């Protein structure tokens, strides 16, 4: 197999269907003894999209009546669970003979090489070796099996034994030991033996976790007007503007054009805010004191929870606020109380609950619900995803002289983010974790990314490296079908596209209401406020960037944190940046859209040239039938499209589409274009490189400019037909229109259509290679290009 080369190198970049053993199957036999495995096959539906993994769980609850140290008179106890070469320790308590740990340890069945489990209770010593207090030993053959949804196994008190296990000693420990799978409730919080080498803060970053995005609101602040604005310069009225700030978001109104103490703006400023509201709205009224100097005339601070929450487009009541005086110093303090009037500002502010706050690209949107929960509809389906494993990952870092990867997977759909546990030092990690999401619209996308954990104790690199990403559009999935796919993890690097491994997934979209799904297809994707009061393109881009930053900050404060580089990669933060490669890809996407029309025009050209006389005669007959029976034209068109759809059903896609390197123009891209794509913003390249790229961009833009100019010229020629810019051409055209009106009035339309069709399909013997008179006439019409500088 190693010497075989694929017939097409691009096949290695395609998604493939796999056949893993899914579901919870409890085989007959297994460990013998009192507990053993269940004696019949059992397949449950709760964890049926992953391969079953068996674990030995040890729950350490608490201890009592532990003996104190005869020297110190106290006891600093902790528990050590030992299974073969694997050891797990609880935290220790200072001076406590009745400690409570409530900690769970998990050991993979595949790596168990011992027939006994030993649970030691020890006394922590600062200088000498830790004192032995006692132990409890379990025989693996006697460990019972628990299968969810059975109730958790009740822990029991066990008397401690001496080192040889011959006699009981003082003290008891409460334990529960059982065999289970990753479906067990204790799985996510358990200490896993795979992570035995991780210490300190890194312990938290290897566990699986579910996150919820913060609830985001759009804050709309309508700055209407201000009164009694005073400037330090008393010689003339001030030029005033308002600066508003929420957290790190800063926006300004335009400078009032007229110099006045009562300026008027009526401008909307839009911010993104997240619950719980930690920031405040800070407004400052400022006067222009020079080209680059502003002075503050007043300041206002408002908590965000004081604003009204609006669910629709009904008007919000405006309010007047008095501003705090600012910048007059200590000597002005007494005079401030003497002022009869203070500066006021007129505002209309609200929290918009009828919008969906976009934190991801609309091309890959995973949620479209408005902020206000009372506006949510019922879910129309359930999405279940089993994150099985990764295969053939590329080593990311070096540890102890070995190249390795500590991989974990993140999935994002709607408000819910999930993170699998980190599998250490493994290029083919197996997670086998299953997650579920409610689906409110099938025309959405789930994004899954694989990362290398760079926050593991001594190997802390400060950044999690991206390995690859997969997107799955739910509307392309058949309902109630289990897909088992292996997706290549493709990453574009400065050296070109690179396959970093493969991600194996199992997923299923279950429809709860087919009628509701059909109903959704006739309704807009986003809430109605996006169409009643739409944002500008610049506002959408700016607000999305602010929302992404807020989500990254909030998820970075979780435990374990979902770091900023992970959130940015999942949300495609750099999708709007310039890329020559993407521009080429989008251009050829447009060309491919017109390929059907081009093929149709070529076919009509062949018909007109009588290359196949039988086809041309049949087309003549079809034209005659449609002209004689025009009521058949529309039914024929729709029937034709129906038959095409039925015919294409046989060759319909059976698997969801994946990232296409050819479509993305990632295979033919040159190195300099990739280097430009990975450049920082603003650029960090030397002057010569920037000059070369600028000239190249000018060349491309020049060609685009020429095409746009040609399109404008053709449109202006149509306008020139009746504009009398060319009096002779317009005279000829209006005379032609008069004659055509008379002829069309007295001649039946069917005759006209038949004659036009016969003229268009005439034999090449009756054709000339010279352009037709109408084309010549149109090309002679004037355009406004000659008025361009």
Secondary structure by P-SEA (a helix, b strand, c coil): cccccccccccccbbbbbbccccccccccccccccccccbbbbbcccccccbbbbbbbbbcccccccccccccccbbbbbbbcccbbbbccccccccccccbbbbbbbcccccccbbbbbbbbbbcccccccccbbbbbcccbbbbcccccccbbbbbbbbcccccccccccccbbbbbbccccccccccccccccccccccccccccccccccbbbbbbbbbcccccccccccccccbbbbbbbcccbbbbcccccccccccccbbbbbbcccccccbbbbbbbbbbccccbbbbcbbbbbbcccbbbbccccbbbbbbbbbccccccccaaaaaaaccccbbbbbbbbbbccccccccccccccccccccccccccccbbbbbbbccccccccccccccbbbbbbbbbbbcccbbbbccccccccccccbbbbbbbbccccbbbbbbbbcccccccccccbbbbccccccccccccccbbbbbbbbbcccccccccccbbbbbbbbbbbccaaaaaaaaaccccccccccccccaaaaaaaaaaaaaaaaaaaaaccccccaaaaaaaaccccccccaaaaaaaaaaaaaaaaaaaaaaaaaaaaaacccaaaaaaaaaaaaaaaacccaaaaaaaaaaaaaaaaaccccccccccccccccccccccaaaaaaaaccccccccaaaaaaaaaaaaaaaaaaaaaaaaaaaaaaaaaaccccccaaaaaaaaaaaaaaaaaaaaccaaaaaaaaaaaaacccccccccccaaaaaaaaccccccccc
